[in-house]
Amino acid sequence: MRDTDDGDRSTLKRVPARSTLLPYQARWVADAAGFKVIEKARRVGISWAEAFDAVMHAGAPAGGNVYYQAYNLEMTRGFIEDCAGWAHALQLGAGSLDETLTQDGGRGVCVFRIAFASGHEILAMTSAPRAFRSRGRPGDLAIIDEAAFVDDLGQVLKAAMAFRVWGGRAHVISSHNGEANPFATLCRDLREGARPGSLHRITLKEALAQGLFGRIAAARGGPPTAEAEAAWEAALRAEYGTHAGEELDCIPAAGTGAWLGWEAIRACEDPEAGDPAAFSGGASAIGVDVARRRDLWVAAALERVGDVLWLRELVVRHGIPFSQQRAIVGALAAHYRPARIAVDQTGMGEAVVEQLQEDLGRSVVEGVLMTGPRRLDVATALREAVEDRRLRLPACAELRRDLHSVRADAGPTGAPRLMAERSGTDGHADRFWAIALACTAARESTSAVGGASAGPRAASLAGFY
């Protein structure tokens, strides 16, 4: 389903182009950010406004080429038809629309093209990461439409961002397709400042408040009254049912495979968590996710206060030698005096566990083989603590994304199979597993921490902070 308002297209020859844009459409078009993203409700005319922007860009001698990708042929054809309509209304000297077939990785890709007297052109095609490769001269524009539904959005975005190198622009447009979708992650990163760019948002209710129903009523031939608008919206929401939040209100749906939901994670966040100085000498447990080169090495220290586990410290390192890992765990143990330390024993962790058991004792250090049912058990210890709100975490965007990165798919036996994508140099859900191991250690501890006070932080840790 392409995002365009057929009622608008019939008015192009009669109404000056800019006056046909509703306020939210005009704001989107006016934003000249090099990288901008909009999360939107269905059928509010953003792609139609983007077609106007594309024509203005390609039609100007100082503009550039426009490259558009969508997830299916119907959307692609609809966008180029909108561009042709705008070009005609604006009298920009565009040539005829032509269609060609090109190859991408052995499959045929249909490409629609409009050339302009300016020397620039608009090319529209279905999503294919290679299609943006070798594109992006100064002034060029890349557009990804309904990004949450394209195949391999990460690779498509990666290729599109190359347009920025020589001063080009990249626009990303989409409704949501689940909170675990890369598009939802992109929006969160922009909103939280973890990634530079401009983020827009338009819900159905906001679009209606800015005049959308007047366009709909004109296209349907009905009265543009407040009563008609309310009845139309109510009927539409009834049709969408449980999907209305995602499709109309820009709220990505939960339950799409994430082991920990965003709201559950946020509910555990507390400004007093993550502060080692807040440790009061209570019963504690430590989890260690072992890594040497590719992933992150992470240690998590929890303190039990009543029936709540507080994350007191999260040590994150990359590429440190085993001797340094051993020293950090020793210093953490000296400070927190944990009843149990659970260490990932899988692979290279075998030797690490043996060394730590020599240092701290087998009764304290437990090696955990993170395979099969045991891996699921460790993850379940964390999920139970989160869902029961018995865990307190710092409000940290990196930690939040890491905790949300683990997905649960049905394995061959029907039992959940946990997976997480690697994120560049930010590991492989390593913070998730360190905290999960600490939750497991806290759950399985059978003895209290000795002593009322842990005393000052061990001096040996100073060199690592």
Secondary structure by P-SEA (a helix, b strand, c coil): cccccaaaaaacccccccccccaaaaaaaaccccbbbbbbcccccaaaaaaaaaaaaaacccbbbbbbbcccaaaaaaaaaaaaaaaaaaccccccbbbbbbbcccbbbbbbbcccccccbbbbbcccccccccccccbbbbbbcccccccaaaaaaaaaacccccbbbbbbbbcccccccaaaaaaaaaaacccbbbbbbbcaaaaaaacaaaaaaaaacccccaaaaaaaaaaaaaaaccccccccccbbbccccccccaaaaaaacccccccccccccccbbbbbbcccccbbbbbbbbbbcccbbbbcbbbbbccccaaaaaaaaaaaaaaccccbbbccccccaaaaaaaaaaacccccbbbbccccaaaaaaaaaaaaaaaaccccccccaaaaaaaacbbbcccccccbbbbbbbccccccaaaaaaaaaaaaaaaaccccccccccccccccccccc
